[in-house]
Amino acid sequence: MDELRSHLSGSWQSGTGEPQILYNPATEEAVATCCATGLDLEAGLDFARREGGSALRKLSLAQRGQLLQTLASTIHEHREALIELAISNGGNTRSDAKFDIDGASATLSYYAGLAAAKGDAMVHEDGEMLQLGQSRRFVGRHAWLPRNGVAVLINAFNFPAWGFGEKAACALLAGMPIVVKPATSTACVAARLVEIAVDKMPAGTLSSVVGSAHVLPTLLGYQDVISFTGSSQTAGRLRALPQVASGAVRLNVEADSLNAAVLGPDIEAGSDTYNMFLRDVSREMTQKAGQKCTAIRRVFTSSAIRERVRDDLVERLGAVRVGNPAAAGVKMGPVATAQQRGDVLAGIEVLASQTRKVFGSEHAELVGTQDGKGYFVPITLLESDTPDVPGVHDDEVFGPVATLMGGVDDAATAGTWVAKGQGGLVCSIYTDDRSYAGAMLAEVGPHHGRVMFASTKIADQAPSPGTVLPSMNHGGPGRAGGGEELGGWYGTGLYAQRVAVQGDRGMLDAMLGKATS
Ligand code: NAP
């Protein structure tokens, strides 16, 4: 069985405690072990700050971009092996695995392109030079300078590759060294990513901690950053740490979300926009077995069309073959862990007690599995005549589960119920009516980091709303954690200090083109 090691202080290291075991969620076979107990984390963090930080700060933005392109190309070269690991340790279908792994290389490439356009600039400048005095001599400009610490990238179990890629791209481009901390249960992919990439990076710029290491955030100081993706419970623990609560360590949180899809009252069954809506809801429910922070959990329609929507969704969901993702034809695999399976089944039970279950059975045929083995959860569609179902707006059931609710006949009603999710990552509105769209943007915009308007004109080209694009903001207020990631250059801001630089014009011109640490 593979032992996954950590890379700290420029070398491969094993922990000294009881190993943690990682499983294949389709067969329950053990696939790897890891252990972070006993690692000298403090020395590893210092090495990253000292060696990695100074190496990155000597590079121009374009040179940092070349490192990102190297990472992207390396991931692409090892794509097949990474897909196999995602299938065996993540329960991913091949298509799920590609979504994660290609998403990582595409995001890194996108940021490499942004950086290349900066030529030999050392500093990312923000806005125009502003005249501050009576004459043109006294001026000011904002500049983003890399924080002189280390960025600890703590990721959730569902996107071991993309989670790495999106955080690494922004941190390295901003000029901060990274320590990658993947979720333990699915760490095989991220551990392998570090293995294939680390020798291509300057010493100290890329480190990893594989295995549970809850002490890690307590070793950080005011120039360091925690970029966290995971549950709101863990986020709450991180926020309460004195190192964070005192305001010293910068923390970005990407957490839960009860993403809503709203079918506009103008949309007729059978239209392009209607078909797009059906495609997106069924894809978001089943891709990665519903273990996506951006998956659609709440589906709102008018009363007039709800029954038709239910029947059409049930037909689509019934065509999804569930089973061992290594078997041919399987379109949805298991959830990632036994714990996850227990949580999802318990969540379904609560929701089902407040709604009607219209699709989903424990006894559906599983393809390519051994009797009783694997952390499988049935695809589950629940239905309610009205949106007045408290649990649906309160609890994220992180699996292939959504609730269809009728009685949402106008923008004001839709806005009220969407907002009950208390802050989300993405809301998708299916409409061809521009005045309804405008009303919905005003209703749901303040509650989300991203709003997707799906209409006939983009039906043939827009990906489903769960697809996060590097050029657009990812994050959301409230329940979603209040964080922001990606969105082009905005995503680098977490890892940099925005400095208002004031002085004489000649001095600023000379400095800002060339500044190094
Ligand atoms: P989790 O249990 O909160 O774990 C997330 C990460 O935090 C893991 O790497 C975990 O390490 C680490 N961790 C746990 N407790 C910690 C502590 N006390 N100190 C430091 N690190 C700690 O979440 P998960 O089960 O992996 O992920 C599922 C959740 O993530 C869902 O709620 C989902 O909505 C959310 N999510 C959000 C986004 C987004 O972008 N908003 C994306 C994906 C997932 P160990 O595994 O070693 O314990």
Residues whose N, C-alpha, C, O or C-beta is under 5 A from the ligand:
A	BS01	NAP	I154 N155 A156 F157 K181 P182 A183 T184 S185 G211 S212 A213 H214 T229 G230 S231 T234 R237 E254 A255 D256 S257 C293 A480
